[in-house]
Amino acid sequence: MGGLTFTNLTRQIEIGANCYCLDLAGKRIVLDSGLHPRFDGAAALPDFSRLADGTADAIVLSHAHQDHVGSMPVLMRRQPQAPVFMTDATRLLSDVMLHNSVNVMMKKRDEGVTEYPLFTHREVDVAFKRWRPIPLRTRFDVTGERILPGEDAELSLEFFDAGHILGSVGTLIRAQGRQIFYTGDVQFDDQTIMQGAQFPEEELDVLIIETTRGDRATPPGFTREGEELRFAQAIKTAFDRGAGVLIPLFALGKTQEILAMFYEFRRKGLLGLGPIYIGGLGTKLSEIYDKLAQFVPRQHPELQLLHDVAPFTMAGRAAEATPLKGGRLYALSSGMMTEKTLSNVYARQVISNPEHSLFFVGYADPASPAGRLRLASPGDIVQLSPDVPPQALNCEVEQFNFSAHATRETLRAYVNKVRPKKIILVHGDAGAIEWFRSTLAGDLPNSEILLPTPGVPLEL
C-alpha cells in the first residue's frame, strides 16, 4: 500500500493562511489556499516554499472565506497544470472575494506595501475559467472525471455539505482502501439561512478537523433561538433610547445570516422597519445568495435578501463621510474591524458615545481591533487604527454567539462517531487545539492524535 503524507503549509499554529498538502496513491492534493487576515505581503501567504512548483495533481477549495481562498491565484500560478475543484456557489463567491482582495491590495500599495498586489484582476479572471465546479455527493478523480456508483478507482474525492457558509464543503478522499476526510470549516447546527452539515458517518482512517471553538464551552442552556431573541431585544432597547447600532461582521456568510435574522424579527413583530445598512461587498455577495437560493442546501429558499429585507448599500468615500444616526442598524464589514474598513471607520462615531451601541455577533481575532474592543472594559482607552487618536470606550457593548463554526461539543461528538485511526488538528489557536488533544485522547485512546508542525511533512 502506498504512503500517505500530510504537510501543514500554514505558517503558524493558528487560524491564518490555511493550506494543507496530502501525498497519497502517487498523487498530490492541495487543500485550500488562504491569506492571513492580519499580515501584509508575502508574510500573509502560506509557506509555498514547502510545495515544489508544478507538483500538485489537484487543488480543492473548501469555501470562499479569505483565510481559505485568498492566495488561490498565487498557488495556481505555481501549479499551472492542477485543476481546482469546488462547488458552484464557492466558485461564484470566490470570484467576488478575490476581485475585492485585489482592490484592497492596490489601496495598500498606495500606502507603501510594495509587495502588493500579489495578483491582478486579470489573474482572477483567468483563474475563474480554470475552476471546476463539482456537485455535492458526486465522486470524481483528480482530473475531474466523474466516478459512477460501484465503479472502482484508485483515488476519488467527494464533497459533503459543511453548513458553514454557502457552498462550503468537507472533502472525503478514498485511496487504496483508506478514507481521509477534511472538514474545512464546519457548522453542525442549523443557522438562520444555512442548514447544519451533512457529513459522512462511517469510520475513517484519517480525519483532518478544524478546532476553532475548542477553547470555549457552550454555556449551559444556550440555544440559537434564545440568542436570537436576546439579540432582537437588545436592538429594540437601543432603538428605544435613540441609539444607532453598529454590528461589525464578515461580508460573506455573517452579513447574509444577519439579514435573514432581521427578516424574521420583522415578520414576528420583534423589530420595526428601521433602515438597515450594509457594505458594497456584502451586497454583491448577497446577490449570489439570492441567485442560488433555490439550488443549494439552505433554509428559507424563498427568501430574497435584497428584495425582502431591502438593506441600503454603503460604499466608497461617501459611505465613510455619512454620519451614524439613531434608530438605524449598520451591519458593516469587516468583522475584525480591520483598519480602514467600514466597521472600523464607523466605530469612531460610536465607541465614545454612550448613546450608541456596538454589538459583536461572531469570531474576532484577539489581536484585531474588534478582539481588543471585546476584551476592553467601560472607560478603557482604545485605539481603532494607528492613524486616529485613542478614544474612551463609553458606548454600550454586547456580544452575541452566532458563530458559523461548530461548537467543540458537536465536533467532539462527530469525532467519536467516526472513530478515526488518526486525527489531525488544524485551524485553531493553541488553547483550542490543546483542548481537543487532551479530550480526544481520553475519548479515543486507540486513536493517534497529531498536531502538525508547520512545514514539516507528517508520515501517516
N, C-alpha and C positions, 0 to 999 in steps of 0.2 A: 504494500500500500504506500502511495506517495506521501511525501512530507507535507506538513501544514505549519506555516509560519505567519505570525501576526506582528506587524510593526506599527507602533503609535507614532504618527507624523505630527501630532500636536506638540508644540514646543515645551509645554509645561503640564503638570497635573492640575488641570483646571477646566473651566468652561471657556474655551478660547477658539482658536482656528482649527476646528475639528477636521481630522483627516486620518484615515487608517488604511493600511495595506495588508491584503491577505494573499499569500502564496500557497496554492493548493492545486493538486491534479495537473501540475505543469503549467498553470495559468496564474496570472497576477491580476487581482481585482482591487481597485482603489475605492474606498467608501467615503464619500463626501470630500469637500474641499472648501473649507471655511476661511473667514477673515476675522482676525481678533478685533473685537469692538473697541478696545482701549488703546491699541497701538497704531502707529502710522508706518508707512513704507514697508520695507522688506520684513521688519520685525512683526508685522501683522499676519504674515503668511505662515502656512505650515512649513515644516522643515523638509522642503523638496530635495535638499541635498542627499537625503537618505533614499531617494527614489530615482534611479538612473533614468535619464531621458529615453523615451521610446520603448520602455519595457512593460508598460501596462497593457493588458489584453482587454480590459473593460473598466469603466468608471460607473459607479452607482451613486445617485443623489437621493438622499432620504427625504429632504424637503427644502423649502426655499428661504429659510432664515439665513441671514448673513453669516452667522458663525458656522454654517454648513455649505453654503453656495458661494460665498463672497470672493473666493480666489479661483473659481472654476475656469475662467478664461486663461489664467496663468498655467494651471495644470494642463489644460487642453493644448496649449502652445508647446508644452514639454512632452506631451503624449499625443502627437497628432494622429496616430493611427487607431486610438482606442475609442470605440463607441461609448456614448454617455447615455445611461438609462435612467428614467424617472417616470412618474405619472404625468398625464397631460396637464393636470392642474399645476403641478410643480413646474412644468415647462413654461406655462404662461406667466406664473407668478415670478419665476426666476428671471425671466426676460425684463420685467419691470424693475425688480430689485437691483439687477446688475447695471442697467442703464442709470438708475438713480445713484448707484455707487460711483459710476464714472463722474457724474455731476458733482458729487461731494468731493471726490479726489481732485477734480480740476480747481475747485474753490480752495482746497488745502494747498495745492501747488502755488496758487497766487499768494498764499500766506507764508510760503517758504519751504514746504515739504517737497524737495526737488525730485524725490523718487517717484512722485505721483505724476500722471496716473499709471497704475500698474497694468492697465489695459484700457482700450478705447471703445467708443460706441460701435465702431466698425467690427472690432473683435467680438463684441457681444452679439451683433447681428450674425456674424459668421458662425459663432458657437451655437446660436439658436437653431440654425439649419442642420447642425450635426446631432442635436439632441434627439433621442429615440424614445417617444412615449410608449409605455407598456401598461396595459390594464392590470388591475388587481387580480390576484389569484390566477395568473397565467404563467406557466413555466416557460422559460426561454434560456438560450445558451449565450455565451459571451459575444456572439455575432448578432444577437437579436432574433435569431431563428426560434420560432415557437416550437415547443416540445409537446406532442399530443399525449393525452392520458394513456398510461400503460406503455408509453414509448421509453426505451432505455436511453440514458445519456450519462456520459462520464461526469459532467458538471452541468448543473442547472441552477437558475435563480428564480425566485418567485416573490412578488410584493404582497404584503398584507397591510390593511389599513391601520395606521398608528394612532388616529384620533387626536393628534397634536394640533395641527392646522390643516387647512385644505390641501389635499394631495400628499400628506405625509405618510410614509410607509416604513415598516420594518421589512428586512430582506432575509429570506430563507435561502441558503446556499446548500445544495446537495452535491456531494462529491465523493466518489469512491466509497459509498456506503455510509458516509458520515453526514450529519446535519449540523450546520453552523447558522446561527440566527443573530443578526444585527438589529437591535431595536430601533436605532435612531432615537429621536425624541418621541416620547410616547405619553399618552394620557388614557388610562383605562376607564375613567368615569366620563359620563356624558357632560358636555358643556352646553352653552346656550345654542350654538349652531352645530358644533362638532359632536358626532357620536363617539362613544368610547371605542378604544382599539379592539380589533378582532384579530388576535394573534394565534399562531399555531399552538396547540396544546399537547402535542406528542413529546416524548422525551427527546432531549437534544444532546449532542456531543459537546458543542461549544456554544455558549451564549455570551455575546458582546452587548453589554447593557449600560444604559445611561443611569447616573446616580444623582441627578441634580438636587433632589429634595431629601437626600439621605441625612442631612444634618438637622432636620426639624420633624418632630412628630405632629400628626394631625391632632388638633385639640379635641378633647372629649366632647361628644355631642355635636361636632361640626357637621353641617350639611350644606350643600350648594344652595338649596332653596332658602335656608335660613340666612346664609351670607348675602344672597341677592336681596332679601327683604331688608336686612340691616343697611345695605348699600342704598336702596331706594329711600329708606327713612332718613339716612344721613344727608342725601341730596335735598330732600324736601325741607329738612330743618335748616340747611344752609340757605335755600331759596327764601324761606320764610323770614330770615333776617336780612335779606337783600344781598346775599353773597354771590360772587361768581365762583365757580368750581373748576379748578384745573385738575385734569386727570392725565398724567404722563403715561403713555402706553406705546407699545410697538405698533408700527403702521400695519404690519402683516400679522393677522391672527387675532391679536387683542382688540384692535380697532373694530373689527367685524363682530367679535363676540360682544363687545360693549354696546355697539349699535343695536344688535339683536336684543340685548337686555333692556335698553331704553324702549324699544318697541313693545316688549312685554310689560314693562312698567306702565306705559301709557295705556295699553289695552286693558290692564287690570285696574286702572284708576289710581295707581300708586304715585304717578307723576303727571303734571300737566304738560302742555305742549310748548314749553320754553325752547328757545333756539339751542341747537347743538352744532358745534363747530369741530371739524376735523381738518387735517392737513391734506395737501395735494397728493402726496404719495398714498395716504390712506384711502383717498377717493379712487385712485387708479386701481388699487388692489381690491377694493370693494366692488368695482365694476366686474372683476373676474369672478369674485364670489357670486355675484348676481347672474352672470352669464352661465355659470356651470351649476346653478342651484338644483336643477332637475337631473343632473347627470353624475353626481358624486354622492358618496355616503355622507349625509348631513341631516340635521333636524330642521324643521320649518323649511322644506324645499320650496314652498310657495312664497316665502318672504324675499322681497326685493329690497335690499337695504337702502339703496339710494333713492328709491321711489317711496317706500313705505315709511321710512324714518325721516327722509328728506333733510340730511345734515347740510349745513353750509360749508363750503370749502374755503380754507385759508391757505394762501400760497404766496411765496415771493416776499419782496421787501414791504409790500403793502400790508401783509399779514403781521409782520414784526412791528409795524407802526400803529396797528389797531389797538385802541385801549381795551382792557378787560372790563367787562360790565357785570353788574349783578343780575341774578336770575338766568344766567346762561351757563351751559356746560362746554368746556373747552377740552375735548378729548384729543390731545396732540402728541405726536411723536417728537423725541424718542422716549421710550420707556425708561432708559437710563438717564434721561435729561442731559445727554452729551452736550458739550459746549457748542453753542451756535445753532442748536436745533430749536424748533418752535417751542417745545415744552420748557426748555431752559430759558429762552427769551421771555416767555410769558410768566415764568416763575418769579422773575424780578419784580413784576407788578403785584405778586401775590404774597410772598413769604413774610414781608414786614407789615402787612396789613391785617389786623385782627378780624376784619370783617369778612375776609375771603377764606376759601378752603382749598386744601391740597390733598387729593385722595390718590393713594397708590393702590394698584389692583393686580400687580404681578411681580415677577422677579426683578431685582436690580443688583448688579454687581456692587459689593460693599465699597469698592474704591471709586465708583462713579458718583457724579453729583447727586443722583437720586438715592444711591446707597448711603451716602453721607447724611443726607437730609433725614432719611428714615431712622438713623441712629441718633440724631440730634434731639435735644430737649428744648422745651419752650424757652425763648430768650437767648439761646446759643447764637453765637456769631458764625455764619456760614458763608462760604464763597461759592457761587454758582459757576464762575468762569474767571480765569486769570485776568481778563480784560475789563472786569467790572469790580467795583468796591464790595467788600464783605457787607452782609446785611444781617440784622437780627431776625430770628425765626419767631414771628409773632402770630402767624395765621393758624387756623385750625388744621391739624394734620391727622389723617386717619389712614389705616391700612386695611385692605380687604384681600382675601385669598381667592383669586380666580385663576390660579396657575394652570397653564396648559401642559404642565409636566405631571406625571403620575406621582401620587403620594408614595412615601417609602413603604407604607404598609401594603399597597396594591402591587408595587414592584416585587416586594418580598414574597407575596402570595404567588405571583406569576413564576418566580424562580423556583419556588417549592413545587409548583405544579409540573414544570417541565424537567426538573431534576437534572441539570446539565452535568456532564462529567467535568467540564472546565468552565469557569465563569470569569470573564474578563471585564473589569470595572473601569468605565470611562465616563467622560462628560460630567465631572463633578469636582467640587473643591475638596481639599484634603480631608476635612471633617466628614463630609458626606460619604466619601469613598471608604473611610475607616469604619463608619457605622455599618455599611454593607459588608465589609470584610469580616468584621467580628460577628455580626449577627448571622450571616450566611454560613460561617464556619461552624456555628452551633447547630444551625438547621440541617445542614448537609455535610456531615463530617467526612463522607466519602468523595465529595467534590473538591476539585482543586480550584482555589480562588486566586486570581492573578491580577496584579497591579502593574500594568505595562510601563516600564521606564521609557520616556520619550526617546525615540530614535534608536532604541535597542531591539533588534529582532527577537521575538519570543517564539521558541520552538515548541509546538504543541503536539 
